[in-house]
């Protein structure tokens, strides 16, 4: 299960993720992000509540990153050790801005 909370302030969008981002939940995030990125120049993912991410979840983050490369910036906050290790092993820590 994945909970997605979005908060738009002007052209800044904060997205809080809670739960598991995997094969069954990544289409939900993908749909939410497709509809939410118009006019957004500053995207922040708060991953404090994210417990797990699979390759399907990584694919969604990568596709969102590609969009944001064209129209602004994207960063990930509050990434826990388990997920950070996945980013490091897959090389995503070199692609994504993690703070």
C-alpha positions as a Python dict, from the first residue, in 0.01 Angstrom:
ca = {
    (1, 'X'): (0, 0, 0),
    (2, 'X'): (117, 351, -83),
    (3, 'X'): (-15, 682, 49),
    (4, 'X'): (60, 989, -161),
    (5, 'X'): (5, 1337, -18),
    (6, 'X'): (57, 1630, -254),
    (7, 'X'): (85, 1994, -155),
    (8, 'X'): (112, 2260, -426),
    (9, 'X'): (244, 2608, -341),
    (10, 'X'): (261, 2815, -658),
    (11, 'X'): (507, 2632, -882),
    (12, 'X'): (644, 2417, -597),
    (13, 'X'): (504, 2069, -539),
    (14, 'X'): (576, 1864, -228),
    (15, 'X'): (490, 1494, -248),
    (16, 'X'): (501, 1283, 68),
    (17, 'X'): (526, 908, 11),
    (18, 'X'): (427, 659, 279),
    (19, 'X'): (434, 281, 254),
    (20, 'X'): (572, 68, -29),
    (21, 'X'): (656, 182, -381),
    (22, 'X'): (656, -143, -576),
    (23, 'X'): (506, -316, -880),
    (24, 'X'): (151, -289, -748),
    (25, 'X'): (170, 75, -630),
    (26, 'X'): (403, 242, -881),
    (27, 'X'): (126, 287, -1145),
    (28, 'X'): (-66, 490, -884),
    (29, 'X'): (231, 726, -834),
    (30, 'X'): (292, 744, -1208),
    (31, 'X'): (-70, 849, -1272),
    (32, 'X'): (-65, 1104, -988),
    (33, 'X'): (257, 1261, -1115),
    (34, 'X'): (148, 1277, -1481),
    (35, 'X'): (-146, 1493, -1376),
    (36, 'X'): (45, 1704, -1123),
    (37, 'X'): (360, 1825, -1300),
    (38, 'X'): (212, 2093, -1528),
    (39, 'X'): (365, 2428, -1433),
    (40, 'X'): (576, 2279, -1152),
    (41, 'X'): (936, 2404, -1144),
    (42, 'X'): (1035, 2276, -798),
    (43, 'X'): (945, 1918, -700),
    (44, 'X'): (1027, 1768, -361),
    (45, 'X'): (960, 1407, -263),
    (46, 'X'): (946, 1357, 115),
    (47, 'X'): (1034, 990, 164),
    (48, 'X'): (1025, 980, 542),
    (49, 'X'): (737, 730, 543),
    (50, 'X'): (861, 519, 251),
    (51, 'X'): (953, 168, 368),
    (52, 'X'): (1047, 0, 41),
    (53, 'X'): (1113, 78, -325),
    (54, 'X'): (1135, -176, -609),
    (55, 'X'): (1270, -142, -962),
    (56, 'X'): (920, -38, -1074),
    (57, 'X'): (930, 248, -821),
    (58, 'X'): (1278, 348, -939),
    (59, 'X'): (1148, 361, -1297),
    (60, 'X'): (872, 605, -1196),
    (61, 'X'): (1120, 830, -1014),
    (62, 'X'): (1347, 824, -1319),
    (63, 'X'): (1065, 920, -1557),
    (64, 'X'): (958, 1205, -1325),
    (65, 'X'): (1323, 1319, -1304),
    (66, 'X'): (1338, 1333, -1686),
    (67, 'X'): (1032, 1560, -1694),
    (68, 'X'): (1169, 1782, -1418),
    (69, 'X'): (1506, 1811, -1597),
    (70, 'X'): (1313, 1994, -1871),
    (71, 'X'): (1112, 2226, -1645),
    (72, 'X'): (1291, 2270, -1314),
    (73, 'X'): (1440, 2070, -1028),
    (74, 'X'): (1356, 1761, -825),
    (75, 'X'): (1497, 1647, -493),
    (76, 'X'): (1436, 1369, -243),
    (77, 'X'): (1428, 1440, 130),
    (78, 'X'): (1430, 1215, 438),
    (79, 'X'): (1552, 903, 256),
    (80, 'X'): (1606, 621, 506),
    (81, 'X'): (1914, 396, 511),
    (82, 'X'): (1747, 99, 341),
    (83, 'X'): (1621, 302, 45),
    (84, 'X'): (1942, 505, 25),
    (85, 'X'): (2134, 176, -5),
    (86, 'X'): (1908, 75, -297),
    (87, 'X'): (1981, 412, -463),
    (88, 'X'): (2356, 358, -413),
    (89, 'X'): (2361, 0, -544),
    (90, 'X'): (2155, 88, -853),
    (91, 'X'): (2350, 408, -926),
    (92, 'X'): (2039, 621, -873),
    (93, 'X'): (2226, 822, -608),
    (94, 'X'): (2429, 966, -901),
    (95, 'X'): (2114, 1059, -1097),
    (96, 'X'): (1883, 1188, -824),
    (97, 'X'): (1936, 1481, -587),
    (98, 'X'): (1913, 1332, -238),
    (99, 'X'): (1931, 1561, 65),
}
